[in-house]
Amino acid sequence: MISGPLLGQMRLAALVLPLLASTYVSAQNVAVRPAHASWRVASEDELMQALPVRAPVQKERIETEMRTASGILDDAGHLIAGVVLITAGYSADGKYSHYFVVGSPIRFGSTTLTVGKYVIGWKRAPEGLEVHFFDAATGADRGAAIGRQMPMGTRVEPFRLVPPGEHAILQIGRFGVPYTLP
């Protein structure tokens, strides 16, 4: 049987160790939180600050249609947003349709986009909408994903990024491309 000062030290350790462990775990989890819990729809002002009026696409600066801008923002200020490009008269006409700013990694199917600036292009496919992602500065292909037709009654949007706590989709027209935040 344990008694005396050793018993007192064991009781103190039994009280203090869980407290220390929880403090350590809390400190370690500051940056690790469920992605869907902290993302929200970005405001018009936040989108205006982050998205250019003329998007730098390869060697051109293509006008954007700011009323179509949509994006999501987390508590740490990471923004993922996009806007329709007005491509008539530019060499990008037909290849790119949207400018996309990624402030936190995002995955569409097997395509993961890291922090950076991209352009999106799409074409119809038998499975739905084939959405391609390209590096905005170089035009390098970064991958593709398939968008499926949205359910009847869903409003058609030129570009809409839905926060992950809701449906986690990138909507282009009548099609939705699911995404995850790795």
Backbone as CSV, one residue per row, in Angstrom:
resi,resn,N_x,N_y,N_z,CA_x,CA_y,CA_z,C_x,C_y,C_z
1,MET,0.842,-1.168,0.000,0.000,0.000,0.000,0.895,1.242,0.000
2,ILE,0.493,2.251,-0.810,1.256,3.493,-0.929,0.679,4.506,0.047
3,SER,1.562,5.217,0.751,1.092,6.221,1.699,2.098,7.356,1.779
4,GLY,1.741,8.390,2.502,2.651,9.494,2.770,2.846,10.396,1.572
5,PRO,4.042,10.945,1.452,4.336,11.930,0.407,4.186,11.348,-1.001
6,LEU,4.497,10.080,-1.179,4.379,9.470,-2.501,2.922,9.460,-2.966
7,LEU,1.995,9.174,-2.052,0.567,9.176,-2.392,0.135,10.580,-2.784
8,GLY,0.593,11.579,-2.106,0.258,12.977,-2.426,0.774,13.372,-3.796
9,GLN,1.997,12.957,-4.114,2.572,13.265,-5.414,1.809,12.566,-6.534
10,MET,1.361,11.343,-6.289,0.603,10.605,-7.301,-0.749,11.280,-7.544
11,ARG,-1.396,11.740,-6.482,-2.676,12.427,-6.634,-2.486,13.729,-7.418
12,LEU,-1.453,14.478,-7.095,-1.167,15.718,-7.807,-0.909,15.437,-9.286
13,ALA,-0.133,14.408,-9.575,0.148,14.034,-10.966,-1.144,13.642,-11.683
14,ALA,-2.024,12.928,-10.979,-3.291,12.512,-11.582,-4.151,13.716,-11.934
15,LEU,-4.021,14.804,-11.222,-4.789,16.010,-11.500,-4.123,16.879,-12.563
16,VAL,-2.805,16.994,-12.499,-2.076,17.909,-13.377,-1.843,17.335,-14.773
17,LEU,-1.508,16.068,-14.889,-1.190,15.492,-16.202,-2.321,15.632,-17.211
18,PRO,-3.578,15.329,-16.874,-4.637,15.535,-17.870,-4.761,16.990,-18.312
19,LEU,-4.556,17.924,-17.387,-4.612,19.334,-17.728,-3.496,19.704,-18.699
20,LEU,-2.288,19.250,-18.420,-1.162,19.510,-19.315,-1.388,18.877,-20.681
21,ALA,-1.891,17.659,-20.695,-2.146,16.970,-21.962,-3.191,17.708,-22.787
22,SER,-4.260,18.172,-22.148,-5.296,18.880,-22.898,-4.778,20.215,-23.421
23,THR,-3.923,20.892,-22.640,-3.324,22.140,-23.102,-2.440,21.879,-24.312
24,TYR,-1.642,20.825,-24.293,-0.778,20.463,-25.418,-1.609,20.131,-26.644
25,VAL,-2.645,19.334,-26.478,-3.499,18.954,-27.613,-4.172,20.184,-28.187
26,SER,-4.659,21.093,-27.324,-5.296,22.317,-27.809,-4.304,23.152,-28.605
27,ALA,-3.086,23.274,-28.118,-2.069,24.050,-28.822,-1.735,23.415,-30.166
28,GLN,-1.692,22.093,-30.235,-1.386,21.404,-31.477,-2.532,21.510,-32.482
29,ASN,-3.756,21.655,-32.008,-4.924,21.668,-32.883,-5.344,23.057,-33.322
30,VAL,-4.591,24.071,-32.999,-4.964,25.426,-33.386,-5.157,25.506,-34.893
31,ALA,-4.229,24.955,-35.664,-4.316,25.032,-37.115,-5.073,23.856,-37.711
32,VAL,-5.381,22.848,-36.921,-6.070,21.674,-37.445,-7.512,21.710,-36.949
33,ARG,-8.395,22.081,-37.867,-9.805,22.125,-37.530,-10.584,21.591,-38.712
34,PRO,-11.789,21.128,-38.510,-12.564,20.636,-39.646,-12.728,21.743,-40.678
35,ALA,-12.368,21.437,-41.930,-12.420,22.444,-42.990,-13.826,23.002,-43.161
36,HIS,-14.824,22.170,-43.077,-16.187,22.616,-43.328,-16.730,23.508,-42.225
37,ALA,-16.168,23.444,-41.048,-16.699,24.205,-39.916,-16.343,25.683,-40.004
38,SER,-15.276,26.047,-40.693,-14.813,27.422,-40.653,-14.995,28.190,-41.965
39,TRP,-15.482,27.583,-42.999,-15.644,28.266,-44.287,-17.018,28.903,-44.386
40,ARG,-17.061,30.082,-45.022,-18.320,30.785,-45.245,-18.279,31.451,-46.616
41,VAL,-19.428,31.935,-47.057,-19.504,32.659,-48.321,-18.782,33.993,-48.158
42,ALA,-17.928,34.323,-49.106,-17.199,35.593,-49.067,-18.143,36.735,-49.435
43,SER,-17.954,37.871,-48.797,-18.790,39.040,-49.073,-18.375,39.683,-50.394
44,GLU,-19.228,40.557,-50.887,-18.937,41.275,-52.124,-17.660,42.102,-51.992
45,ASP,-17.474,42.756,-50.847,-16.267,43.563,-50.618,-15.013,42.685,-50.607
46,GLU,-15.087,41.520,-49.959,-13.937,40.602,-49.915,-13.588,40.105,-51.311
47,LEU,-14.604,39.836,-52.116,-14.367,39.385,-53.497,-13.763,40.505,-54.336
48,MET,-14.254,41.732,-54.156,-13.735,42.877,-54.916,-12.258,43.131,-54.598
49,GLN,-11.855,42.893,-53.347,-10.462,43.092,-52.962,-9.546,42.000,-53.520
50,ALA,-10.073,40.792,-53.673,-9.240,39.651,-54.055,-9.199,39.375,-55.555
51,LEU,-10.251,39.717,-56.253,-10.332,39.396,-57.677,-10.051,40.634,-58.525
52,PRO,-9.275,40.469,-59.582,-8.936,41.626,-60.412,-10.053,42.003,-61.390
53,VAL,-10.093,43.278,-61.739,-11.030,43.752,-62.757,-10.541,43.283,-64.126
54,ARG,-9.224,43.186,-64.268,-8.589,42.640,-65.472,-7.651,41.534,-65.007
55,ALA,-8.021,40.311,-65.325,-7.276,39.142,-64.849,-6.033,38.887,-65.705
56,PRO,-4.881,38.693,-65.059,-3.667,38.353,-65.808,-3.714,36.884,-66.255
57,VAL,-3.916,36.695,-67.547,-3.984,35.350,-68.121,-2.928,35.274,-69.217
58,GLN,-1.902,34.489,-68.958,-0.729,34.397,-69.819,-0.208,35.793,-70.118
59,LYS,-0.237,36.241,-71.368,0.325,37.557,-71.696,-0.747,38.640,-71.821
60,GLU,-1.963,38.301,-71.440,-3.062,39.253,-71.589,-3.656,39.615,-70.231
61,ARG,-4.438,40.670,-70.225,-5.186,41.071,-69.033,-6.647,41.131,-69.463
62,ILE,-7.369,40.081,-69.132,-8.737,39.899,-69.615,-9.736,40.451,-68.592
63,GLU,-10.701,41.207,-69.089,-11.716,41.787,-68.222,-12.538,40.696,-67.544
64,THR,-12.978,41.001,-66.321,-13.832,40.073,-65.574,-15.210,40.685,-65.394
65,GLU,-16.176,39.846,-65.193,-17.560,40.263,-64.943,-17.793,40.146,-63.449
66,MET,-17.460,41.207,-62.700,-17.445,41.147,-61.234,-18.795,40.795,-60.607
67,ARG,-19.893,41.043,-61.291,-21.186,40.681,-60.696,-21.377,39.172,-60.633
68,THR,-20.519,38.407,-61.322,-20.597,36.942,-61.281,-19.651,36.338,-60.247
69,ALA,-18.893,37.176,-59.545,-17.884,36.685,-58.597,-18.530,35.908,-57.453
70,SER,-17.844,34.845,-57.045,-18.306,34.013,-55.933,-17.087,33.393,-55.279
71,GLY,-17.184,33.167,-53.965,-16.057,32.545,-53.285,-16.385,32.193,-51.851
72,ILE,-15.422,31.534,-51.239,-15.539,31.137,-49.845,-14.292,31.604,-49.097
73,LEU,-14.460,31.833,-47.793,-13.387,32.360,-46.957,-13.406,31.622,-45.632
74,ASP,-12.208,31.278,-45.110,-12.172,30.629,-43.795,-11.796,31.642,-42.721
75,ASP,-11.816,31.191,-41.473,-11.543,32.072,-40.337,-10.123,32.626,-40.347
76,ALA,-9.215,31.946,-41.037,-7.824,32.400,-41.100,-7.588,33.366,-42.261
77,GLY,-8.628,33.669,-43.039,-8.494,34.607,-44.147,-8.122,33.976,-45.476
78,HIS,-8.125,32.653,-45.574,-7.836,31.988,-46.846,-9.068,32.071,-47.732
79,LEU,-8.888,32.607,-48.920,-9.993,32.806,-49.849,-9.835,31.907,-51.059
80,ILE,-10.923,31.321,-51.486,-10.995,30.592,-52.758,-12.149,31.237,-53.502
81,ALA,-11.868,31.825,-54.679,-12.897,32.590,-55.377,-12.666,32.574,-56.876
82,GLY,-13.721,32.888,-57.589,-13.621,32.953,-59.033,-14.595,33.942,-59.619
83,VAL,-14.407,34.211,-60.903,-15.231,35.179,-61.610,-15.204,34.825,-63.102
84,VAL,-16.263,35.194,-63.810,-16.356,34.946,-65.248,-15.411,35.896,-65.981
85,LEU,-14.700,35.360,-66.977,-13.846,36.166,-67.850,-14.651,36.611,-69.064
86,ILE,-14.442,37.850,-69.485,-15.059,38.341,-70.718,-14.016,38.144,-71.812
87,THR,-14.075,37.019,-72.498,-12.981,36.599,-73.384,-13.154,37.009,-74.846
88,ALA,-14.257,37.600,-75.229,-14.456,37.986,-76.626,-13.327,38.910,-77.082
89,GLY,-12.679,38.538,-78.175,-11.603,39.349,-78.720,-10.226,39.014,-78.182
90,TYR,-10.138,38.085,-77.238,-8.845,37.679,-76.692,-8.480,36.305,-77.239
91,SER,-7.201,35.975,-77.189,-6.762,34.671,-77.686,-7.290,33.531,-76.825
92,ALA,-7.708,33.840,-75.604,-8.231,32.815,-74.697,-9.671,32.427,-75.037
93,ASP,-10.298,33.145,-75.962,-11.699,32.895,-76.300,-11.929,31.426,-76.630
94,GLY,-12.833,30.809,-75.917,-13.161,29.404,-76.149,-12.362,28.442,-75.295
95,LYS,-11.198,28.842,-74.819,-10.384,27.948,-74.001,-10.638,28.177,-72.516
96,TYR,-10.769,29.443,-72.125,-10.971,29.782,-70.722,-12.302,30.500,-70.560
97,SER,-12.952,30.260,-69.436,-14.212,30.943,-69.165,-14.219,31.650,-67.807
98,HIS,-13.359,31.226,-66.880,-13.371,31.767,-65.527,-11.951,31.949,-64.992
99,TYR,-11.784,32.956,-64.147,-10.534,33.191,-63.435,-10.755,32.691,-62.014
100,PHE,-9.768,31.990,-61.449,-9.953,31.290,-60.180,-8.743,31.524,-59.286
101,VAL,-8.962,32.094,-58.103,-7.905,32.371,-57.129,-8.033,31.357,-55.999
102,VAL,-6.949,30.650,-55.712,-6.955,29.605,-54.683,-6.009,30.016,-53.563
103,GLY,-6.575,30.286,-52.382,-5.779,30.690,-51.225,-5.535,29.561,-50.243
104,SER,-6.110,28.396,-50.529,-5.944,27.196,-49.708,-6.162,26.012,-50.637
105,PRO,-5.400,24.939,-50.508,-5.545,23.812,-51.438,-6.998,23.322,-51.537
106,ILE,-7.361,22.940,-52.749,-8.702,22.443,-53.031,-8.589,21.295,-54.040
107,ARG,-9.438,20.293,-53.874,-9.370,19.119,-54.748,-10.699,18.921,-55.466
108,PHE,-10.617,18.778,-56.787,-11.759,18.448,-57.642,-11.481,17.072,-58.225
109,GLY,-12.162,16.042,-57.742,-11.877,14.679,-58.201,-10.440,14.322,-57.864
110,SER,-9.661,13.968,-58.884,-8.259,13.620,-58.655,-7.321,14.808,-58.863
111,THR,-7.880,15.977,-59.154,-7.084,17.179,-59.395,-7.005,18.028,-58.136
112,THR,-5.792,18.252,-57.649,-5.586,19.122,-56.495,-4.920,20.401,-56.969
113,LEU,-5.529,21.523,-56.613,-4.951,22.821,-56.928,-4.327,23.383,-55.657
114,THR,-3.078,23.787,-55.753,-2.390,24.407,-54.620,-2.665,25.907,-54.660
115,VAL,-2.144,26.624,-53.684,-2.333,28.070,-53.632,-1.796,28.681,-54.922
116,GLY,-2.616,29.495,-55.572,-2.201,30.127,-56.816,-3.372,30.688,-57.593
117,LYS,-3.089,31.072,-58.830,-4.096,31.660,-59.710,-4.265,30.757,-60.928
118,TYR,-5.525,30.494,-61.268,-5.847,29.551,-62.327,-6.911,30.134,-63.243
119,VAL,-7.043,29.525,-64.401,-8.177,29.789,-65.271,-8.895,28.471,-65.486
120,ILE,-10.183,28.569,-65.688,-11.024,27.390,-65.864,-11.607,27.427,-67.263
121,GLY,-11.603,26.277,-67.893,-12.265,26.113,-69.180,-13.130,24.869,-69.113
122,TRP,-14.111,24.767,-69.979,-14.989,23.603,-69.921,-15.492,23.250,-71.317
123,LYS,-15.942,22.019,-71.422,-16.608,21.574,-72.646,-17.597,20.483,-72.267
124,ARG,-18.606,20.335,-73.076,-19.612,19.308,-72.812,-18.999,17.941,-73.077
125,ALA,-19.413,16.978,-72.276,-18.950,15.594,-72.406,-20.165,14.692,-72.183
126,PRO,-20.085,13.436,-72.621,-21.223,12.526,-72.405,-21.591,12.372,-70.920
127,GLU,-20.589,12.464,-70.034,-20.840,12.296,-68.590,-21.374,13.565,-67.936
128,GLY,-21.257,14.710,-68.605,-21.664,15.990,-68.016,-20.835,17.121,-68.577
129,LEU,-20.225,17.880,-67.704,-19.385,19.001,-68.098,-17.944,18.678,-67.719
130,GLU,-17.060,18.670,-68.690,-15.646,18.412,-68.434,-14.974,19.754,-68.139
131,VAL,-14.579,19.941,-66.888,-14.018,21.208,-66.417,-12.503,21.055,-66.303
132,HIS,-11.762,21.941,-66.993,-10.298,21.907,-66.985,-9.754,23.099,-66.197
133,PHE,-8.660,22.848,-65.496,-7.991,23.876,-64.707,-6.607,24.099,-65.305
134,PHE,-6.271,25.377,-65.539,-4.984,25.747,-66.122,-4.319,26.791,-65.242
135,ASP,-2.995,26.792,-65.218,-2.241,27.827,-64.536,-2.476,29.135,-65.286
136,ALA,-2.854,30.196,-64.581,-3.181,31.463,-65.239,-1.965,32.100,-65.909
137,ALA,-0.805,31.995,-65.292,0.386,32.658,-65.826,0.958,31.947,-67.050
138,THR,0.923,30.614,-67.059,1.584,29.860,-68.125,0.618,29.145,-69.069
139,GLY,-0.608,28.902,-68.631,-1.556,28.133,-69.438,-1.373,26.638,-69.299
140,ALA,-0.457,26.205,-68.411,-0.200,24.770,-68.226,-1.435,24.080,-67.644
141,ASP,-1.773,22.935,-68.214,-2.923,22.153,-67.762,-2.632,21.569,-66.385
142,ARG,-3.519,21.789,-65.425,-3.355,21.285,-64.063,-4.298,20.142,-63.735
143,GLY,-5.194,19.816,-64.661,-6.092,18.688,-64.437,-7.521,19.014,-64.804
144,ALA,-8.383,18.021,-64.628,-9.788,18.178,-64.997,-10.672,17.404,-64.037
145,ALA,-11.936,17.741,-64.054,-12.945,17.044,-63.255,-14.262,17.100,-64.016
146,ILE,-15.161,16.213,-63.671,-16.464,16.152,-64.328,-17.523,16.801,-63.449
147,GLY,-18.286,17.684,-64.062,-19.435,18.295,-63.395,-20.696,17.581,-63.841
148,ARG,-21.574,17.334,-62.915,-22.851,16.669,-63.205,-23.976,17.697,-63.185
149,GLN,-25.015,17.431,-63.957,-26.146,18.342,-64.002,-26.791,18.439,-62.622
150,MET,-27.103,19.663,-62.213,-27.722,19.928,-60.920,-29.187,19.479,-60.972
151,PRO,-29.782,19.199,-59.821,-31.193,18.781,-59.791,-32.116,19.859,-60.369
152,MET,-33.224,19.425,-60.941,-34.222,20.363,-61.472,-34.622,21.334,-60.367
153,GLY,-34.831,22.573,-60.741,-35.219,23.586,-59.767,-34.047,24.348,-59.191
154,THR,-32.815,23.873,-59.432,-31.630,24.592,-58.961,-31.408,25.793,-59.875
155,ARG,-31.168,26.937,-59.272,-30.933,28.149,-60.044,-29.654,28.022,-60.875
156,VAL,-29.701,28.456,-62.107,-28.529,28.450,-62.981,-27.635,29.620,-62.578
157,GLU,-26.342,29.337,-62.383,-25.374,30.359,-61.967,-24.193,30.363,-62.929
158,PRO,-23.706,31.547,-63.339,-22.520,31.572,-64.199,-21.286,31.029,-63.477
159,PHE,-21.221,31.263,-62.151,-20.128,30.754,-61.322,-20.573,30.876,-59.873
160,ARG,-20.459,29.788,-59.134,-20.833,29.817,-57.712,-20.033,28.763,-56.967
161,LEU,-19.392,29.177,-55.902,-18.648,28.263,-55.046,-19.425,28.156,-53.735
162,VAL,-19.930,26.962,-53.453,-20.745,26.720,-52.268,-19.829,26.237,-51.146
163,PRO,-19.951,26.815,-49.931,-19.087,26.401,-48.826,-19.213,24.904,-48.520
164,PRO,-18.135,24.286,-48.030,-18.145,22.840,-47.787,-19.142,22.379,-46.741
165,GLY,-19.579,23.243,-45.841,-20.567,22.847,-44.847,-21.945,22.634,-45.454
166,GLU,-22.151,23.133,-46.669,-23.435,23.000,-47.347,-23.371,21.845,-48.352
167,HIS,-22.934,22.140,-49.585,-22.890,21.094,-50.614,-21.502,20.839,-51.185
168,ALA,-20.561,21.708,-50.932,-19.187,21.589,-51.433,-19.152,21.335,-52.935
169,ILE,-19.678,22.309,-53.685,-19.634,22.215,-55.141,-19.193,23.540,-55.743
170,LEU,-18.602,23.434,-56.918,-18.342,24.566,-57.775,-19.405,24.468,-58.859
171,GLN,-20.279,25.444,-58.940,-21.354,25.409,-59.920,-21.013,26.301,-61.092
172,ILE,-21.112,25.725,-62.288,-20.943,26.465,-63.538,-22.189,26.174,-64.361
173,GLY,-23.013,27.183,-64.532,-24.267,26.992,-65.265,-25.191,26.042,-64.537
174,ARG,-25.578,24.964,-65.215,-26.465,23.947,-64.627,-25.691,22.774,-64.032
175,PHE,-24.357,22.895,-63.998,-23.526,21.757,-63.588,-22.788,22.051,-62.286
176,GLY,-22.610,21.013,-61.477,-21.887,21.123,-60.224,-20.713,20.169,-60.180
177,VAL,-19.548,20.702,-59.814,-18.340,19.887,-59.659,-18.059,19.795,-58.159
178,PRO,-18.166,18.588,-57.577,-17.887,18.456,-56.145,-16.404,18.708,-55.848
179,TYR,-16.140,19.237,-54.660,-14.755,19.470,-54.246,-14.589,19.082,-52.789
180,THR,-13.318,18.927,-52.410,-12.959,18.719,-51.006,-11.804,19.658,-50.683
181,LEU,-11.670,19.955,-49.414,-10.553,20.761,-48.941,-9.643,19.835,-48.155
182,PRO,-8.507,19.401,-48.787,-7.615,18.429,-48.137,-6.956,18.966,-46.882
